[in-house]
Amino acid sequence: MNLRKSHFKLKKDVIEHKPNVSVADMLLKSSEAQISMATAIEIRNKMLEAYTSLSNMPI
């Protein structure tokens, strides 16, 4: 979640026209946050799939 916080802070700084922030940095942080979120969702889905598979196994 730190990536999301830094992305939103950078986005806010760009909107407020702060001098030390570039649009390229904001776009890079945005991409990093999107990749991080997609990875977390894929891991969750794989774990859910594994749990479902195990729970359907006969004992």
Biopython code that builds the backbone (N, CA, C, O; Angstrom):
import numpy as np
from Bio.PDB.StructureBuilder import StructureBuilder

atoms = [
    (1, "MET", "N", (0.801, -1.195, 0.000)),
    (1, "MET", "CA", (0.000, 0.000, 0.000)),
    (1, "MET", "C", (0.848, 1.265, 0.000)),
    (1, "MET", "O", (0.331, 2.344, -0.291)),
    (2, "ASN", "N", (2.121, 1.163, 0.315)),
    (2, "ASN", "CA", (2.969, 2.350, 0.281)),
    (2, "ASN", "C", (3.073, 2.911, -1.124)),
    (2, "ASN", "O", (3.180, 4.125, -1.300)),
    (3, "LEU", "N", (3.041, 2.041, -2.128)),
    (3, "LEU", "CA", (3.085, 2.525, -3.503)),
    (3, "LEU", "C", (1.869, 3.372, -3.815)),
    (3, "LEU", "O", (1.981, 4.404, -4.477)),
    (4, "ARG", "N", (0.708, 2.946, -3.346)),
    (4, "ARG", "CA", (-0.517, 3.715, -3.600)),
    (4, "ARG", "C", (-0.459, 5.076, -2.913)),
    (4, "ARG", "O", (-0.854, 6.088, -3.492)),
    (5, "LYS", "N", (0.039, 5.095, -1.668)),
    (5, "LYS", "CA", (0.139, 6.356, -0.952)),
    (5, "LYS", "C", (1.106, 7.302, -1.650)),
    (5, "LYS", "O", (0.814, 8.487, -1.811)),
    (6, "SER", "N", (2.260, 6.780, -2.067)),
    (6, "SER", "CA", (3.233, 7.644, -2.741)),
    (6, "SER", "C", (2.697, 8.105, -4.092)),
    (6, "SER", "O", (2.967, 9.229, -4.517)),
    (7, "HIS", "N", (1.941, 7.245, -4.766)),
    (7, "HIS", "CA", (1.334, 7.634, -6.039)),
    (7, "HIS", "C", (0.352, 8.777, -5.836)),
    (7, "HIS", "O", (0.377, 9.757, -6.581)),
    (8, "PHE", "N", (-0.517, 8.659, -4.830)),
    (8, "PHE", "CA", (-1.513, 9.705, -4.593)),
    (8, "PHE", "C", (-0.860, 11.011, -4.135)),
    (8, "PHE", "O", (-1.321, 12.095, -4.492)),
    (9, "LYS", "N", (0.216, 10.908, -3.342)),
    (9, "LYS", "CA", (0.925, 12.118, -2.918)),
    (9, "LYS", "C", (1.557, 12.798, -4.120)),
    (9, "LYS", "O", (1.482, 14.019, -4.256)),
    (10, "LEU", "N", (2.181, 12.013, -4.993)),
    (10, "LEU", "CA", (2.806, 12.559, -6.190)),
    (10, "LEU", "C", (1.758, 13.184, -7.104)),
    (10, "LEU", "O", (1.977, 14.254, -7.672)),
    (11, "LYS", "N", (0.626, 12.513, -7.241)),
    (11, "LYS", "CA", (-0.456, 13.035, -8.078)),
    (11, "LYS", "C", (-0.953, 14.375, -7.525)),
    (11, "LYS", "O", (-1.189, 15.317, -8.281)),
    (12, "LYS", "N", (-1.109, 14.446, -6.208)),
    (12, "LYS", "CA", (-1.537, 15.678, -5.567)),
    (12, "LYS", "C", (-0.519, 16.787, -5.806)),
    (12, "LYS", "O", (-0.892, 17.925, -6.090)),
    (13, "ASP", "N", (0.767, 16.455, -5.692)),
    (13, "ASP", "CA", (1.816, 17.448, -5.921)),
    (13, "ASP", "C", (1.808, 17.957, -7.355)),
    (13, "ASP", "O", (2.038, 19.144, -7.588)),
    (14, "VAL", "N", (1.547, 17.078, -8.321)),
    (14, "VAL", "CA", (1.483, 17.497, -9.728)),
    (14, "VAL", "C", (0.290, 18.433, -9.931)),
    (14, "VAL", "O", (0.400, 19.452, -10.611)),
    (15, "ILE", "N", (-0.847, 18.078, -9.336)),
    (15, "ILE", "CA", (-2.045, 18.909, -9.480)),
    (15, "ILE", "C", (-1.823, 20.292, -8.858)),
    (15, "ILE", "O", (-2.298, 21.300, -9.381)),
    (16, "GLU", "N", (-1.097, 20.327, -7.737)),
    (16, "GLU", "CA", (-0.837, 21.596, -7.061)),
    (16, "GLU", "C", (0.344, 22.352, -7.675)),
    (16, "GLU", "O", (0.733, 23.403, -7.166)),
    (17, "HIS", "N", (0.914, 21.834, -8.754)),
    (17, "HIS", "CA", (2.026, 22.461, -9.477)),
    (17, "HIS", "C", (3.252, 22.675, -8.598)),
    (17, "HIS", "O", (3.880, 23.733, -8.651)),
    (18, "LYS", "N", (3.590, 21.688, -7.801)),
    (18, "LYS", "CA", (4.810, 21.765, -6.995)),
    (18, "LYS", "C", (6.012, 21.698, -7.936)),
    (18, "LYS", "O", (5.972, 20.969, -8.927)),
    (19, "PRO", "N", (7.071, 22.439, -7.644)),
    (19, "PRO", "CA", (8.187, 22.552, -8.602)),
    (19, "PRO", "C", (9.065, 21.309, -8.732)),
    (19, "PRO", "O", (9.670, 21.115, -9.786)),
    (20, "ASN", "N", (9.159, 20.470, -7.723)),
    (20, "ASN", "CA", (10.089, 19.334, -7.755)),
    (20, "ASN", "C", (9.465, 18.040, -8.254)),
    (20, "ASN", "O", (10.065, 16.974, -8.111)),
    (21, "VAL", "N", (8.287, 18.110, -8.831)),
    (21, "VAL", "CA", (7.590, 16.898, -9.247)),
    (21, "VAL", "C", (7.371, 16.931, -10.751)),
    (21, "VAL", "O", (6.901, 17.927, -11.303)),
    (22, "SER", "N", (7.719, 15.825, -11.409)),
    (22, "SER", "CA", (7.483, 15.756, -12.850)),
    (22, "SER", "C", (6.319, 14.817, -13.138)),
    (22, "SER", "O", (6.003, 13.930, -12.345)),
    (23, "VAL", "N", (5.702, 15.026, -14.269)),
    (23, "VAL", "CA", (4.589, 14.177, -14.688)),
    (23, "VAL", "C", (5.094, 12.757, -14.942)),
    (23, "VAL", "O", (4.378, 11.787, -14.696)),
    (24, "ALA", "N", (6.315, 12.640, -15.429)),
    (24, "ALA", "CA", (6.897, 11.312, -15.690)),
    (24, "ALA", "C", (7.003, 10.506, -14.398)),
    (24, "ALA", "O", (6.705, 9.311, -14.387)),
    (25, "ASP", "N", (7.425, 11.149, -13.310)),
    (25, "ASP", "CA", (7.503, 10.455, -12.018)),
    (25, "ASP", "C", (6.127, 9.985, -11.567)),
    (25, "ASP", "O", (5.973, 8.873, -11.061)),
    (26, "MET", "N", (5.127, 10.845, -11.755)),
    (26, "MET", "CA", (3.767, 10.482, -11.370)),
    (26, "MET", "C", (3.265, 9.301, -12.184)),
    (26, "MET", "O", (2.635, 8.396, -11.637)),
    (27, "LEU", "N", (3.536, 9.298, -13.486)),
    (27, "LEU", "CA", (3.101, 8.190, -14.333)),
    (27, "LEU", "C", (3.817, 6.897, -13.973)),
    (27, "LEU", "O", (3.214, 5.824, -13.996)),
    (28, "LEU", "N", (5.098, 6.994, -13.642)),
    (28, "LEU", "CA", (5.863, 5.811, -13.235)),
    (28, "LEU", "C", (5.303, 5.223, -11.946)),
    (28, "LEU", "O", (5.120, 4.010, -11.845)),
    (29, "LYS", "N", (5.031, 6.076, -10.960)),
    (29, "LYS", "CA", (4.460, 5.587, -9.696)),
    (29, "LYS", "C", (3.072, 4.999, -9.911)),
    (29, "LYS", "O", (2.700, 4.024, -9.260)),
    (30, "SER", "N", (2.313, 5.585, -10.816)),
    (30, "SER", "CA", (0.982, 5.072, -11.124)),
    (30, "SER", "C", (1.076, 3.667, -11.717)),
    (30, "SER", "O", (0.310, 2.778, -11.345)),
    (31, "SER", "N", (2.011, 3.473, -12.634)),
    (31, "SER", "CA", (2.207, 2.148, -13.239)),
    (31, "SER", "C", (2.660, 1.131, -12.206)),
    (31, "SER", "O", (2.195, -0.009, -12.205)),
    (32, "GLU", "N", (3.568, 1.540, -11.325)),
    (32, "GLU", "CA", (4.034, 0.643, -10.269)),
    (32, "GLU", "C", (2.883, 0.230, -9.356)),
    (32, "GLU", "O", (2.783, -0.934, -8.967)),
    (33, "ALA", "N", (2.026, 1.170, -9.017)),
    (33, "ALA", "CA", (0.882, 0.864, -8.154)),
    (33, "ALA", "C", (-0.094, -0.087, -8.845)),
    (33, "ALA", "O", (-0.638, -0.991, -8.209)),
    (34, "GLN", "N", (-0.316, 0.113, -10.135)),
    (34, "GLN", "CA", (-1.216, -0.767, -10.882)),
    (34, "GLN", "C", (-0.650, -2.187, -10.962)),
    (34, "GLN", "O", (-1.388, -3.158, -10.793)),
    (35, "ILE", "N", (0.645, -2.309, -11.218)),
    (35, "ILE", "CA", (1.279, -3.628, -11.291)),
    (35, "ILE", "C", (1.229, -4.315, -9.933)),
    (35, "ILE", "O", (0.969, -5.515, -9.850)),
    (36, "SER", "N", (1.477, -3.562, -8.880)),
    (36, "SER", "CA", (1.435, -4.120, -7.530)),
    (36, "SER", "C", (0.037, -4.631, -7.193)),
    (36, "SER", "O", (-0.111, -5.713, -6.626)),
    (37, "MET", "N", (-0.971, -3.867, -7.536)),
    (37, "MET", "CA", (-2.350, -4.271, -7.259)),
    (37, "MET", "C", (-2.728, -5.497, -8.085)),
    (37, "MET", "O", (-3.366, -6.415, -7.569)),
    (38, "ALA", "N", (-2.348, -5.524, -9.346)),
    (38, "ALA", "CA", (-2.657, -6.679, -10.203)),
    (38, "ALA", "C", (-1.979, -7.941, -9.668)),
    (38, "ALA", "O", (-2.573, -9.019, -9.692)),
    (39, "THR", "N", (-0.748, -7.814, -9.189)),
    (39, "THR", "CA", (-0.031, -8.963, -8.624)),
    (39, "THR", "C", (-0.725, -9.469, -7.370)),
    (39, "THR", "O", (-0.881, -10.676, -7.190)),
    (40, "ALA", "N", (-1.143, -8.551, -6.501)),
    (40, "ALA", "CA", (-1.836, -8.953, -5.271)),
    (40, "ALA", "C", (-3.153, -9.658, -5.595)),
    (40, "ALA", "O", (-3.510, -10.634, -4.935)),
    (41, "ILE", "N", (-3.866, -9.179, -6.589)),
    (41, "ILE", "CA", (-5.125, -9.811, -6.986)),
    (41, "ILE", "C", (-4.879, -11.204, -7.554)),
    (41, "ILE", "O", (-5.630, -12.133, -7.255)),
    (42, "GLU", "N", (-3.840, -11.363, -8.367)),
    (42, "GLU", "CA", (-3.515, -12.684, -8.926)),
    (42, "GLU", "C", (-3.123, -13.669, -7.834)),
    (42, "GLU", "O", (-3.519, -14.834, -7.879)),
    (43, "ILE", "N", (-2.352, -13.214, -6.857)),
    (43, "ILE", "CA", (-1.966, -14.088, -5.742)),
    (43, "ILE", "C", (-3.204, -14.511, -4.962)),
    (43, "ILE", "O", (-3.346, -15.678, -4.598)),
    (44, "ARG", "N", (-4.104, -13.558, -4.703)),
    (44, "ARG", "CA", (-5.351, -13.887, -4.004)),
    (44, "ARG", "C", (-6.152, -14.920, -4.786)),
    (44, "ARG", "O", (-6.661, -15.880, -4.207)),
    (45, "ASN", "N", (-6.268, -14.729, -6.094)),
    (45, "ASN", "CA", (-7.043, -15.659, -6.911)),
    (45, "ASN", "C", (-6.430, -17.054, -6.911)),
    (45, "ASN", "O", (-7.154, -18.047, -6.844)),
    (46, "LYS", "N", (-5.100, -17.138, -6.985)),
    (46, "LYS", "CA", (-4.437, -18.454, -6.963)),
    (46, "LYS", "C", (-4.632, -19.138, -5.618)),
    (46, "LYS", "O", (-4.843, -20.349, -5.561)),
    (47, "MET", "N", (-4.561, -18.370, -4.534)),
    (47, "MET", "CA", (-4.766, -18.962, -3.210)),
    (47, "MET", "C", (-6.207, -19.440, -3.047)),
    (47, "MET", "O", (-6.446, -20.504, -2.475)),
    (48, "LEU", "N", (-7.153, -18.675, -3.535)),
    (48, "LEU", "CA", (-8.556, -19.075, -3.477)),
    (48, "LEU", "C", (-8.799, -20.326, -4.316)),
    (48, "LEU", "O", (-9.545, -21.219, -3.915)),
    (49, "GLU", "N", (-8.167, -20.379, -5.474)),
    (49, "GLU", "CA", (-8.288, -21.559, -6.342)),
    (49, "GLU", "C", (-7.702, -22.796, -5.665)),
    (49, "GLU", "O", (-8.280, -23.880, -5.745)),
    (50, "ALA", "N", (-6.552, -22.641, -4.995)),
    (50, "ALA", "CA", (-5.927, -23.763, -4.289)),
    (50, "ALA", "C", (-6.805, -24.218, -3.121)),
    (50, "ALA", "O", (-6.969, -25.417, -2.896)),
    (51, "TYR", "N", (-7.361, -23.270, -2.387)),
    (51, "TYR", "CA", (-8.242, -23.613, -1.269)),
    (51, "TYR", "C", (-9.472, -24.362, -1.763)),
    (51, "TYR", "O", (-9.878, -25.360, -1.167)),
    (52, "THR", "N", (-10.064, -23.884, -2.850)),
    (52, "THR", "CA", (-11.255, -24.534, -3.409)),
    (52, "THR", "C", (-10.920, -25.952, -3.861)),
    (52, "THR", "O", (-11.690, -26.886, -3.638)),
    (53, "SER", "N", (-9.767, -26.098, -4.496)),
    (53, "SER", "CA", (-9.341, -27.416, -4.955)),
    (53, "SER", "C", (-9.148, -28.362, -3.764)),
    (53, "SER", "O", (-9.573, -29.516, -3.817)),
    (54, "LEU", "N", (-8.520, -27.887, -2.708)),
    (54, "LEU", "CA", (-8.296, -28.733, -1.525)),
    (54, "LEU", "C", (-9.600, -29.066, -0.821)),
    (54, "LEU", "O", (-9.777, -30.183, -0.335)),
    (55, "SER", "N", (-10.514, -28.108, -0.762)),
    (55, "SER", "CA", (-11.757, -28.371, -0.055)),
    (55, "SER", "C", (-12.653, -29.333, -0.818)),
    (55, "SER", "O", (-13.531, -29.952, -0.217)),
    (56, "ASN", "N", (-12.460, -29.476, -2.110)),
    (56, "ASN", "CA", (-13.261, -30.399, -2.907)),
    (56, "ASN", "C", (-12.676, -31.804, -2.958)),
    (56, "ASN", "O", (-13.307, -32.707, -3.509)),
    (57, "MET", "N", (-11.493, -32.011, -2.402)),
    (57, "MET", "CA", (-10.873, -33.338, -2.406)),
    (57, "MET", "C", (-11.603, -34.267, -1.434)),
    (57, "MET", "O", (-11.956, -33.865, -0.325)),
    (58, "PRO", "N", (-11.824, -35.501, -1.857)),
    (58, "PRO", "CA", (-12.439, -36.450, -0.921)),
    (58, "PRO", "C", (-11.457, -36.863, 0.167)),
    (58, "PRO", "O", (-10.251, -36.966, -0.058)),
    (59, "ILE", "N", (-12.006, -37.094, 1.342)),
    (59, "ILE", "CA", (-11.147, -37.479, 2.485)),
    (59, "ILE", "C", (-11.158, -38.976, 2.658)),
    (59, "ILE", "O", (-10.501, -39.497, 3.560)),
]
sb = StructureBuilder()
sb.init_structure("model")
sb.init_model(0)
sb.init_chain("A")
sb.init_seg("    ")
for serial, (resi, resn, name, xyz) in enumerate(atoms, 1):
    if name == "N":
        sb.init_residue(resn, " ", resi, " ")
    sb.init_atom(name, np.array(xyz, "f"), 0.0, 1.0, " ", f" {name:<3s}", serial, name[0])
structure = sb.get_structure()
